[in-house]
């Protein structure tokens, strides 16, 4: 969303909102939120082994490296969706 707002401010196009903008902004926000949740899970894995042992990382269903790769992938897509209008 921030990327879309920056692009609108920079180009003076506050009134030009498309349906694609309105769909991609919440998607980018959701992807950033998912990124944050994964990073939280990775950093709190030692605590979760005690308090929330049912989660995937403490149960070793997912490797920490895989979770970090997924977080990076989600953040990459979120940035791309946020700033896609700026580069087009």
Residue pairs with C-beta under 8 A, 6 or more apart in sequence:
1 25
1 26
1 28
1 29
1 82
2 82
3 28
3 79
3 82
3 83
3 84
3 85
3 86
4 21
4 24
4 25
4 82
4 85
6 86
7 13
7 83
7 85
7 86
8 14
8 16
10 86
21 85
24 81
24 82
24 84
25 81
25 82
27 81
28 77
28 78
28 79
28 81
28 82
29 78
31 74
31 75
31 77
31 78
31 81
32 74
32 75
32 78
34 71
34 74
35 71
35 74
35 75
35 78
38 67
38 68
38 70
38 71
38 74
39 71
41 48
41 55
41 56
41 57
41 67
42 57
42 64
42 67
42 68
42 71
45 57
45 58
45 64
48 55
48 57
48 58
49 58
52 58
53 59
56 62
57 64
57 67
